[in-house]
Amino acid sequence: MILIVAEHGAQGLSKTTAEMVFAARAISTGTLIGILVLGHQVAAVATEASYLSSQVLVADRPELEHYDPELWTAAVSQIATEGDAEYIFVAGSRAGREYSARVATRVNAALLEDVIALDVVNDEVTAERYTYLSRVTEKIVAEAKPVVAIFKPGVFPIATPNAEAGEQFDVDLDLPVPRVRITDRSTARSVRIALEDAELVVSGGRGVGSAEGFTRYVEGLADQIGAAVGATRAIVDAGWRPYSEQVGQTGKTVQPQAYFAIGISGAIQHLSGMNKSKYIIAINKDAECPMIRTCDCGVIGNMDDIVPALIQALRK
């Protein structure tokens, strides 16, 4: 069995879930593919998942309403053990990275991180991943199963939904008593498009000048083209934007069709989080900065002149 742990949110299943299904189909050779949906009031998500797999395992419990690494570890480990899963696929999100290693320890599995390619030959599982700040691709081999694989978002194609829905099964879980209780949740701002799923991303750096400049230039351009908003670590550390928008080594990794870098110098830590974008468009006054040398299209000049003119042209 290939067990895929569904990643989902307010907008339904994440793109990474469909990408993991594509990878599973490529190596399945008749092996059952099951999608595990954890959460509370997840009927719509389970239905969406049923068109990607013949079997969907649903754990709809109040205590799973909010992510908890201990509960996710216990749930995934139990289902993987009961289903004799040879493969456990987890999205490379912040949560996925947190609990996947614990699952691998529980079920005595090999752990393959940041997978960008996966192949199985004679029971050897070979994966590829980026390393050295995404400058090098290396191969890693798991010589025995089970295998826990963490998939880098945005690398694999999205699986085509089936014409008919698969079966859904409610599962019973033996969950531990949570040691952490969430008493309150707040959202820093309305997130219209998730960074990981966006085809277009507009990011800003120190060159935007201020929090107001970020809103005017970065959000202004993003609104015109329907893009997600990203930021450098310096912007987040300054308190201008929330951590959820940080792109880079210590933030999120994105691979959109087009990445607009506004006022970003291009430190290697930031480049490692976006340098696999299909097209990189940079706007900066420094013609010698690393971002201009990296980009596919660079516009050199004053931010106050270029970005408002671009936004105005798009409005027309």
C-alpha positions in Angstrom: 0.0 0.0 0.0 1.1 3.6 -0.8 -0.3 5.8 2.0 -0.6 9.5 1.1 -1.3 11.9 3.9 -3.6 14.6 2.5 -2.6 18.2 3.1 -5.6 20.5 3.1 -6.8 23.9 4.3 -9.6 26.3 3.8 -9.3 26.0 0.0 -9.5 22.2 0.0 -6.7 19.8 -1.0 -3.3 21.3 -1.6 -1.6 21.0 -5.0 1.1 19.0 -3.3 -1.4 16.2 -2.4 -2.3 15.8 -6.1 1.5 15.9 -6.9 2.1 13.0 -4.5 -0.7 11.1 -6.2 1.0 11.5 -9.5 4.3 10.2 -8.0 2.4 7.3 -6.4 0.8 6.3 -9.7 4.2 6.3 -11.4 5.6 3.6 -9.0 2.4 1.7 -8.0 2.4 -1.1 -10.5 -0.9 -2.3 -9.1 -0.2 -1.4 -5.5 -3.2 0.1 -3.7 -3.0 3.9 -3.3 -4.8 5.2 -0.3 -5.2 8.8 0.8 -5.5 9.5 4.5 -7.6 12.6 5.5 -7.1 13.9 9.0 -9.1 16.7 10.5 -12.6 17.8 11.6 -15.5 18.4 9.3 -13.5 17.2 6.4 -16.3 15.7 4.3 -15.7 18.0 1.3 -12.0 17.3 1.4 -12.6 13.6 1.5 -14.9 13.8 -1.5 -12.3 15.8 -3.4 -9.6 13.2 -2.5 -11.9 10.3 -3.6 -11.5 11.4 -7.2 -7.7 11.0 -6.9 -7.7 7.5 -5.4 -9.8 4.4 -5.2 -9.6 4.4 -1.4 -9.8 7.3 1.0 -9.4 6.8 4.7 -11.2 9.5 6.7 -10.4 10.3 10.4 -12.9 13.1 11.2 -12.4 13.9 14.9 -12.9 17.1 16.9 -9.4 16.7 18.4 -8.0 16.8 14.9 -9.4 20.1 14.1 -6.1 21.8 14.6 -2.7 20.3 13.6 -0.8 18.7 16.5 2.4 16.8 15.7 1.9 14.1 18.3 -1.7 13.4 17.1 -0.6 13.3 13.5 2.3 11.1 14.3 0.1 8.6 16.2 -2.6 8.6 13.5 -0.3 8.2 10.5 1.8 5.5 12.3 -1.3 3.5 13.2 -2.9 3.6 9.8 0.4 2.8 8.1 1.0 -0.2 10.4 -2.5 -1.6 10.1 -2.4 -1.2 6.3 1.1 -2.7 5.9 2.1 0.5 4.0 5.3 0.1 2.0 5.4 3.8 1.3 4.1 6.8 3.3 4.0 10.0 1.3 4.0 13.4 3.2 3.9 16.9 1.9 7.0 19.0 2.5 5.1 21.6 4.4 6.2 22.9 7.8 3.9 20.5 9.5 4.9 17.6 7.2 8.5 18.1 8.0 7.8 18.1 11.7 5.9 14.9 12.1 7.3 12.7 9.2 10.6 11.9 11.0 8.6 10.8 14.1 6.5 8.5 11.9 9.6 7.0 10.3 10.9 6.2 13.8 7.6 4.7 14.9 7.3 2.3 11.9 11.1 1.7 11.5 11.2 3.2 8.0 13.8 4.9 5.9 13.3 8.7 5.6 13.7 10.4 2.2 13.5 14.2 2.5 12.8 16.9 -0.1 12.1 14.4 -2.8 12.0 15.8 -6.4 12.2 12.5 -8.2 11.4 8.9 -7.1 12.0 5.5 -8.8 11.8 1.9 -7.7 14.1 -0.8 -9.2 14.4 -4.3 -7.7 12.9 -3.1 -4.4 15.5 -0.3 -4.1 13.8 3.1 -3.7 15.9 5.9 -5.3 15.1 9.5 -4.7 16.6 12.8 -5.9 16.7 16.0 -3.8 18.3 19.4 -3.9 21.1 20.2 -1.5 23.7 22.9 -0.8 21.0 25.6 -1.0 19.4 24.0 -4.1 22.7 24.2 -6.1 23.3 20.5 -6.2 21.1 17.5 -7.0 21.9 14.3 -5.1 20.6 10.8 -5.2 19.7 8.8 -2.1 18.7 5.2 -1.8 16.5 3.3 0.6 17.5 -0.4 0.5 14.5 -1.6 2.4 10.8 -0.8 3.1 8.8 0.8 4.5 9.8 4.3 3.3 8.6 7.7 4.4 9.0 10.2 1.6 8.7 14.0 2.1 7.8 15.6 -1.2 9.1 19.1 -2.2 6.0 21.2 -3.3 5.7 22.3 -6.9 8.0 19.7 -8.5 5.8 16.8 -9.7 2.9 17.3 -12.1 -0.6 17.3 -10.7 -2.5 14.0 -11.0 -5.5 13.9 -13.3 -8.7 13.2 -11.3 -10.5 10.0 -12.0 -13.9 10.0 -13.7 -15.5 8.2 -10.8 -15.0 8.7 -7.1 -13.3 6.0 -5.0 -14.6 4.5 -1.8 -14.4 6.3 1.5 -13.8 4.5 4.8 -14.1 5.9 8.3 -11.1 4.8 10.4 -10.9 4.4 14.2 -7.8 5.9 15.8 -6.2 5.3 19.2 -5.0 8.8 19.8 -3.0 10.0 22.8 -4.3 12.7 25.1 -3.0 16.0 23.6 -0.4 17.7 25.8 -0.9 21.0 24.1 -4.2 22.8 24.0 -4.9 25.6 21.5 -6.7 28.4 23.3 -6.8 31.0 20.6 -6.0 31.5 16.9 -5.5 34.7 15.0 -4.7 35.5 11.4 -2.3 38.3 10.6 -4.0 39.1 7.2 -6.3 37.6 4.7 -4.4 35.0 2.6 -6.1 34.9 -0.8 -3.6 32.7 -2.6 -1.3 30.2 -0.8 2.4 30.8 -1.6 3.0 27.1 -2.2 0.2 26.7 -4.7 0.6 30.0 -6.6 1.5 30.1 -10.2 2.5 33.8 -9.8 4.4 35.3 -6.8 5.3 38.9 -6.2 7.9 39.3 -3.4 9.5 42.4 -1.9 12.7 43.1 -0.1 14.4 46.1 1.7 14.4 48.0 -1.5 10.7 48.8 -1.2 11.7 51.2 1.5 9.0 50.8 4.1 6.0 48.8 5.2 3.8 51.3 3.2 6.1 50.9 0.2 5.6 47.1 0.4 1.8 47.5 0.4 1.9 50.0 -2.4 4.3 48.2 -4.7 4.3 44.5 -3.9 0.6 44.1 -2.9 -0.4 46.6 -5.6 1.3 44.5 -8.4 0.1 41.2 -6.9 -3.5 42.4 -6.9 -3.3 43.3 -10.6 -2.0 39.9 -11.8 -3.7 37.7 -9.2 -0.4 36.7 -7.5 0.5 35.5 -4.0 2.7 37.8 -1.9 6.1 36.9 -0.6 8.8 38.6 1.4 12.5 38.3 2.3 13.6 37.5 5.8 14.7 41.1 6.4 11.2 42.3 5.7 9.7 39.7 8.1 12.3 40.4 10.8 11.5 44.1 10.5 7.8 43.3 11.3 6.5 44.6 8.0 5.1 41.2 7.0 4.1 37.9 8.7 6.4 34.9 8.7 3.8 33.0 6.6 5.0 35.1 3.6 8.7 34.5 4.1 10.5 32.9 1.1 13.9 31.4 1.5 16.1 28.9 3.4 14.3 29.6 6.7 10.9 30.3 5.1 9.0 28.7 2.2 10.2 27.2 -1.0 8.2 28.3 -4.1 8.4 27.3 -7.7 5.8 29.4 -9.6 5.6 30.0 -13.3 6.8 33.5 -12.7 8.5 35.1 -9.7 8.6 38.9 -9.4 11.4 40.1 -7.1 10.9 43.8 -6.2 13.8 45.5 -4.4 15.4 42.1 -3.4 19.2 42.0 -3.6 19.3 38.2 -3.9 21.1 36.8 -0.9 21.8 33.1 -1.4 19.4 32.2 1.5 16.6 33.9 -0.4 17.6 32.5 -3.8 17.5 28.9 -2.4 13.7 29.3 -1.8 12.8 30.6 -5.3 15.6 29.9 -7.8 13.7 27.0 -9.3 10.9 29.3 -10.5 10.3 29.0 -14.3 10.8 32.7 -14.9 12.3 35.3 -12.6 11.6 39.0 -13.2 13.6 41.4 -11.0 13.2 45.1 -10.5 16.1 46.8 -8.7 18.2 49.9 -8.9 21.5 47.9 -8.4 22.5 46.4 -11.7 25.2 44.3 -10.0 23.1 42.6 -7.3 22.8 38.8 -7.3 19.1 38.9 -8.1 19.7 40.8 -11.3 22.5 38.4 -12.3 20.1 35.4 -11.6 16.9 36.6 -13.2 15.5 35.9 -16.7 14.4 39.6 -17.1 15.8 42.5 -15.1 14.6 46.0 -14.9 17.1 48.5 -13.6 15.9 51.8 -12.2 14.0 53.7 -9.4 11.2 51.7 -7.8 9.0 54.8 -7.5 9.1 55.2 -11.3 8.9 51.6 -12.5 6.4 49.8 -10.3 3.6 52.5 -10.3 3.9 52.7 -14.1 3.7 49.0 -14.4 0.6 48.8 -12.2 -1.0 51.6 -14.2 -0.3 49.9 -17.5 -1.9 46.7 -16.1 -5.0 48.5 -15.0 -5.5 49.7 -18.6 
